[in-house]
Amino acid sequence: MTGFGSKDDAKRGPLTGLRVIDLTRIIAGPLATQTLGDLGADIIKIERLGEGDDTRRLGPPWMRDVNGNELEQSTYFQSVNRNKRSLALDFSRSEGADIIRQLAAVSDVLVENYRPGTLAKYGLGYEALKAINPRLVYCSISGFGQTGPYSSRSGYDFLAQAMCGVLSVTGLPDDEPGGGPMRAGVPLADIFTGLHAAIGILAAIRYRDASGKGQYIDLSLFDSQFALMLNPSASWLNTGVEIGRTGNDHPSAAPYGVYPVADGFILIATFSDREFERLANAVGHPEWMDDPRFAKNGARVANRPALKSALAEALKGRNKADWIELLNAATVSCGPINTFRELETDPQVIAREMIVGLDHPQLGHIRFPSSPIRLSETPACYRYAPPVVGEHTDAILSEVLGMQPEDLARLKRQQIV
């Protein structure tokens, strides 16, 4: 990794000069490399010749071209593949694998999420590439990790959520209508693992820069999801209490959930007795603080049905906007339950510039949430729209490996790239 040579380098992100070989597909790995790419790293996405990343076909919904025609290009792929250059090759053939070895020799990081042992069969495992480049940080992402009785299994987000307890605490209780296990609406295990991968890679780069030694990182969806079970795991491991499913109610705080108002629903969240007192005053019931059922958080949790009924009654007659304004003015955490149609025009989203866009050669102008990492001196930067399969093959091989036009032509004739 090179240092910052100019102010222009800093504008390209704090990881400018870091080269990452991205051998990942689906969500967790691509999110990890996109995070590094947003921070300035040069991400070389290795894709299967012709087909590319499996997530390209994970739809509907599908993207539309500049003329409004629907293409078999998933919206899902666009969410985790910006700031990358695509190199399409067949590494099952020796010359294709050798191209990856050449790239590894001049790169800082390699990230892959094949089933354990797959890349080693092609001479692309950590030990083989470490011999070529001892400074290489090699990160493997899998369903269950490189060791243990489940290591050979394939693993996806929903499976990790189920096996690590998310579904045991998400959804309505069994004795309520519609009760039963429920997955989270976004791929939590994939997201956690992708972020853990980015953190681990940066930690390994810090060590590499100090010691000169790269290292191997073993990450799994299962481990990441289990590690982030937080209060459910702490409850069981320390008290033997299973928290269970509580729907939209918090298992340890009240009132903390969704409440009906005149024109829909709002979210009210109180996490302390002080905040509950402000809520009681704001809704015109200061006497709740003298009620032994409600005065303390533990009592409120124990008497949640009575409190929910009383609060729902107090909220009648006013609409969402009125209550949100009134409760926030009283320093009570409260907000709407937004759809993305509403989020797009939300003043906070606009003020924080949380939607950014890039021009795509086939799809026109595409948009996505911006990086939430706000750095004052070296902010995140957006350079490449999610690429077409093999869009940058010639540029990467000529720029990074010094290949000549005749070399590229031969590789294409042989269907290696």
N, C-alpha and C positions, 0 to 999 in steps of 0.2 A: 504494500500500500504506500502510495506516495504522499508527501506532505502537501500543504496548501502553498501554491506558488504565487497566487495573486488573489485579489478580491473577487475576480470572476470565478475562481475555483470555489471559494466559499459560497457563492451564490448557487452553485450547482449541488450543494449539500455537504454535510460533514463527512460523508463516506466517499467523497470524490477520490478516485484513484484505486478504489477497492474493486477487484474483479471477482465475480461470482459465477460459477457454473451451476446452472439450475436444471437438475434432472428430476423435477417433480411434476406431478399431475394432480388433478382434482382440487382440493382447497387448502389443506394445512400447509403443505410445502410451498405452493404458489403464494399464499399470504405472507409467509416468512420472507420470501425473496422480494415480493413487492414492497414490503416494509423497508427492506434494505435499499431497494431501488429508489423509493421516495426520498431516502436520505442521501442519495447521490451515487450509490454503487452502480457499477456497470454489470447488469444482469444478462448473461447469455443463456437463454432458455433453449435447451436441447429438446427437440420434438421428433416424434416418429415421422418418417418420410411419408408425405401424403396426408396422413390422418391427424397428426398433432395430438395435443392434450385431449384426453377423454372428455374433459369438461366442455370442450367446444360444442359437443353434441348433447349436452345435458339440458334439455328443454322439452316443451315450451316453458316460458315465453321465448320467442326468437327475436333477434335483432332485425332491423330493416336497412336496406341499402339507401343510397342518396336519393333514389327515385321512389322510395316508399315500399319497395318490394320486400317481402319477408324472405330472409335467408336462413339456412340451417346453421346459424351461429348463435349460440346461447347467450342470454344476458348474464348468466352465471359466470361464464368465462371472463367477461369484461370486468367483473368485480375484483379479481385478484391477479390480473396480469398486465397492468400498466407498467411503464418504465422498464420494459424488457425488450431485448432483441432476440428474434427467433432464428435458430439454426436447425434445419431439418436434416437428420442423417440416420443411417442404419448402423447402429453400433453392434448389432449381432454379427456383422462382418468385420474381419480383422482390421481392415483399413479404416473403417468407421470408428472402431474402438480406439485405434491409434490416434485419430484426430482428437478424441476426448483426452487421451493421455498427454498429447502435446499442449492442449489448452490447460490441463491441470498443472503442467510444469511452469506456466507463467500466470497462474491465478492464485488468489488468496483463499477462496472458499469454494467448496463443492457441497451442494445440498441435493439429497436424493430421497425418494420415498417408495422405492421398490421393495418387494417382499425380501426379508433378510436372506442374504446369500446370493441374490440374483446377479448383482453387478460383479461380484467376485468371479463368477463363471466367465466373464468376458475380460478379466484382468483389470477391472475397474473398481475393485474393493479398496478399502482404506490402506491396507498394508502395501498393496502394489503401488498405489499413487503416492503414499508416504515415501517410498523408496525413490520416486522421481522428484518429489518436492517435499522435503521435511517440514517446511513452513506451512503446508496446506492445512486448513481447518476443514474437516470433513464431517458433515452433519447428516445422519441417517434418521429419517422419520418413518415410523411404521405403526401398525395397529396396536401391537402389544410389546414392542421392544425387541432387542436382539437376543435376549435370554429369557428363560422361564418356559413353563409348559405350554403357553399359548403363542410363543414367538413365531411359529410357522403359520398361524392363522391369518387370514385377511381381516382387515378391520376398517370399519367406517364410523362416521360420527354417531349415528343413531345407536349403533351397537355399543360404543363407548359410553354414551349417555345411559343406556339401559344397564350395562354391567357395573357401572360405577355409582349408581344410586340416584342419578338425576330424576328418573321416572318415579322413584319412590317418594320424592318430595315435590313433584310437579303434577298438577291436576287437582281435581276435587277429591275429597275423602270418599272412600268406598260406599259409605252409607248415605251419600247425597245423590240426587238425580244427576246423571252424567258423570258420576264418580269413576275413578280408575286412573291408571298411569297415563301420562301425557308427556311427549317430548317437548323440548324447548323449540320455539319457532325459528331459531337461527342455529347453525351448526356449532354449538358451544365447544365441543371437543376439538373440532378442526381449528377454530379460532384460537383457543387457548394454546394448542400445540404450535400453531404458527407463530404466535407471539413469544412463546417460550423458546422456540428455535431461534428467532431473531435475537433474543436476549442472550442465549447461550453462545451464539456465534460472536456477538460483540464482546462477551467476556473472554472467549478463546482468542479473539484478535488482540485484546488488551494483553493477555498473557504472551501471545506470540511476539508482539512488538517488544515486550520486556525481556523475553528469554530466547527468542529466535526459534522456538519450537511450536509447530502446529499441534493439533490434537483431534481426537475423535469424539463426536457428540452423539449419544444414543437417546432419541426422544420417541415417545409413543403417545398415541391418543389416549390409551388407557391410563398411563401414568399421569398425564397432564390433567385429565378430567378428575381422576381420583384426588390429586393434590389440591384441586380447587373446589372440593366439596365443602370446605370451610365449616360453617356452623352445624350442618348435619353430621359431619364426621367428628367434630369436636364434642358434640352432644353424646354420640354413641361411645366414642373411645374413652371419654372421661366420666360419664354418668350412667352408661348403659341404656340411655333413652333414645328411642327412634323418633325423630321429629315427625315424620309422616307427611302426607299431603294436606295442605291447608288452602288450596285454591289461590285466590287473590289476597288472602290474609297472610300477614307475616306470622310465623310461629312463635315469635318472642316479643312482639310489640303490638300495641293496639291504641287507637285505631290506625291501621296501616293497610289500606286497600282501596278498592273501587267502590264508589258510592253514587247512587242515582240522584240526579237533580232534574229540574223541570224539562230540560231539552237534551238529556243524555246522561253521561257519566263523567265523573272526575276522579282523579287519584288524590287521596289525602294520606300523608305519611307523617306520623308523629313518632319520634324515637326517644322522647324523654318526657318526664313529668312537667317540665317547664313549657315544652311546646304544647302539650295537651292543655295546660292551663290557658295558653293563648288561644287555642282552638275553642275551648269552652266559652271564653269571653266573646270571641268573634261570632259564634253562632247563637249568642244570647242565653247561654246556660252556665253562668259562673258557679251555680250551686253544685255542678258536677264535681267540683274540687272538694266538696264537703261530703260527697257520697262515698262510703267505704268501698263500694264496688268499683269506683272509677278513679279514686284519688291517686293510686300508685299503679305503675305499669303492670306489675304482676297481677294485681287485682283486675285490671282491665282485660288482660289476656284471659284470666279465668272466667270473666263475665262478658266475653266478647259478644255473644248473641244479643244480650240486653243493650250493650253499648252501641252495636251496629244499628239496632232498631231505633234507639233514641237519636242517634246522629242522623240517620236517614230521615226521620221525622223533622228534625231541625233544619235540614237542607231543602225541604219542600218549598216551592214557590219562587225560587230564583233560578236563573239559567247558569250555564257553565261559565260564561265570561264574567258574570257578576261575582260568582263565588271565587273564581280564580283571582280576580282583582282584590277582593275583600280579604281573603285568607292570606295571600302573599303580602299584602300591606300589614297584616297582623303578624308577619314572620312565621307563618305556618306553611310547611312544604305542601304544595298543591299544584296540580297541573292537569292539562287535558290528556285524553287518550287519542293521540294523533294517528291519522293514516299518513301515507307518504304524499298523498295529494295535498294534505294540510302542511306537512313538514316542509315541502318545497318552498312555501311562501312564509314560513315561520320567521319572525323578525330575528330571533337568536341565530337560526341557521344562516340567514343572510348576513347578519353582522359578523359572524365568525367565519364567513366564506367557506362553509362546509360542503358546498357543491362546486366541483371544478370540472372542466371539460378539456378534451383534446380532439384533434382532427384525425380521423381514421381514413385510410385510402379507399376502403369499400363502404364503410358505414356512415361516413360523414362525421358530424360533430357528436361525440358521445360524452356522457356525463357520469360522474360517480362521486361518492363522498370523498372529501379530501383527507389527507393524513391528519390525525388529531394531535400529532407531536409538533408543538409550536416552539421552535428554537429562535432566539432573538438574533443571533449572528449568522447562523447557517440553516435557514428554513428549508423545509421539504420543497422539492422541485418536481415538476411534471414535464417530462421530455418526450416520452413515447406513448402513444395509444397502445392498447393491447394488440400485439402483432398478428399479421397473417402468418400461417404456417410457412416457415422458411424465408420470411420476408428479408432477413438480414444475413442469410447464409454467405453470400459472396463478400459482403462488407466485412463480416467477422473473420472469415478465413484469410482474406487478403490483408486486413489491418492487423490482426493479432498474430497470425501464423506466417504471414508473408507469402502466401500462395499467389502464383501468377495465373493469368487468365487461362493458359493452357492446362494448368493443374485443375482448376475448377471445372473446365470443360470435360476433362477425363473422368473426374469423380461423378459428374452428372450423367455421362454416358454409361458408367458402370452402376448407376443408381445407388451410389453410396451417400450422396447428398442430393 
